[in-house]
């Protein structure tokens, strides 16, 4: 074995203090793969349509074999569903993700806080309905509204997008308050 370069060698003062090995991250935490799992989870969240194992691997920045293993694991957990067998394609399981959001709301907030959030979201929803003079964001013709009100199309689109987000938030808050998601996430149970 070659000797390290002089600048990499410990001097006599450095040799007096033994390293604190207990302060180091345990090897099992380093090699356990938590970050890799997070990379694949982040990639899964970006899926908008059925995607091949190779496509998921590319999005996660890891190899195809690792992607295959993690996708199978995520499928068992209910996070993704396999759409086709050959080639294997996967899509994110929206029912599971919605269930997790509801569970998180129920865990992190009291019923009173959830009711306050719901009240605020409902008021925003009513304000948007009044502003656009329609019952639902899907009923807004973005280009026509922008033209009629002399507003940039992008601004109208952003407002309609916020309204749609408000509607989704209302649905999640209602589900968290009613306990409608205390059972299964769609057809699959989280492991």
N, C-alpha and C positions, 0 to 999 in steps of 0.2 A: 504494500500500500504506500502511496506517495505521501510525503509530509505536506500539511497545509502550508499555504503561503504565510510569510511572517506576519502580515497584517491580520490574518485570521487566527493566529495563535494567541492564547491567553497570556498576559504578562504575570509577573509574580504577585501583584496586588489582586488581580482578578482570580488567581488560583487560591487565594486565602479564603474567599467567600464561596462556599459550596452552593450550587444552584438549588433553588427551592423546587424540588420535583413535585411536591404536593400542589403547588400553584399552577402547574401545567394542566392543560385540558387532557382528561383521560383519553387514551387511544381509542377506546370503544365509541366515544362521542365523536371523534374525528372521522372515523371510517364507517359509522353507522348509516350514512347516506341521507341524513335529514335535509341537507341543502339540495341534493339531487332530487329528492321527492318534491321539495318546494318548487324546483325548476319545472318539473313535469306538471305539478298542480297549476302553476302559473300559465303554462302552455295550454293546458286543458281549458282554463277559463277564457282563452282567446278563441276557442273553436266556435265558429259560426255555422259550420256544416260538417258532415261526416269527413273525417280526415284519416289518412293512412298512418300507419305506425311510423313510416319514414318522415312524414310531415310533422308529426308530433315530436319526433326526435330532433328534427331540425329546429323547430320552435324552441325546444328546451335547451338546445345546445349540447346534447348528449348523443350517445350511440343508439343504434336501432335495437340492439339486444336489451339495453337498459330500458328503452321505451316500451318494448314488448312486455317486459316484466312489470314495470310500473303500471302500464295500462291494464294488464290483467288484474293487478292488485286493486287499482282504482275501480275496475268493473265489479270486483267482489264487494267493495265498499259501497257501491251504488253511485259513485261520482260520475262515471261515464257508462255509456251503453255501447255494446258492439253492434254496429249496423250491418256489416257484411263480414263474411268469413274469409273469402279469398279473392282479392287481398283483404286483410283485416282492416276495417275502418271503424273509427270510434267517434262518438259525439258526446258532448257534456250532457249530463242528466239534469235538466233545469228543475225538475221536481225535487231532487235531492238538494240542490243549491238553495232553493227557496225554503225548504224544510230547515236547513242549517241556519239561514238568516233568521227565521222565526225563532228557532231554539236560542240563538244568540240574543235576540231581543228579550225573550222571556228570562234569560239568565242574567243579563246585564241591567235590566230596568225593572222597577216596581210597576204594579198595575197603574198606580196614580201617574207615574211618569209616562207610561205608554198612552194613557188617556189624554194627557197634555199634548203629547206628540200627535196623536190622532186628531185632536181638536185643531191644532195649528195647521196640520196638513189639510183637513177638511175646509178650513177657512181659505187656504191658498187655492184649493180646487174650485171653490165657489167664486173666488176672485178671477181666476182664469176663465171660468165659464161666462162670467159677466163681461170680462174684457173682450172675449172673442165672440160673444153672443151665440154660442152653441153649447150643446150638452156634453160633448166629449172632444178630446184633442184630435181624435181621428176625423172629426167632422170639419176641421179647419183646412181650408185651401190656402196653403202658405203663400203661394205666388199671388193669388187674388187678394188676400188680406194685405199683403205688403204693398201691392199696387194701390188698393183703395185707401190705405192709411198713410201712404207715402213713407213707408219704412223699408229699410234694407231687408231683403229676403232672409239673409243670415240671422238678423235680429229676431224676426218672426219665428224662424225655425228653432232658434235657441229657446224662445219662450214656450213654444209648443213642446219641445223636448223636456223642458222643466215641468210642464204640466203633466206629461206622460210619466215622468219620474215621480211626481207627487201622487198620481193615481196608483202606481206600483207600491209606493210607500204606504198608502192608505190600506191597500190589500194586505200587506205584510203586517201592519199594526193590528188590523182587525183579526187576522189569524192568530197573532200572538196573544191578543186579549181573550179570544174565545177558546184557546187551547185546541183549535182544530187540527193542529199538526203534532199532537202528543203521540200519535201512532206512527204509522209508516210514512216514509217519504215516497210518495207515488206508489209504485209497485214493489220497491225494494227497501229493505230495512238496512239502516246503517250498521256496520259491524262494530 
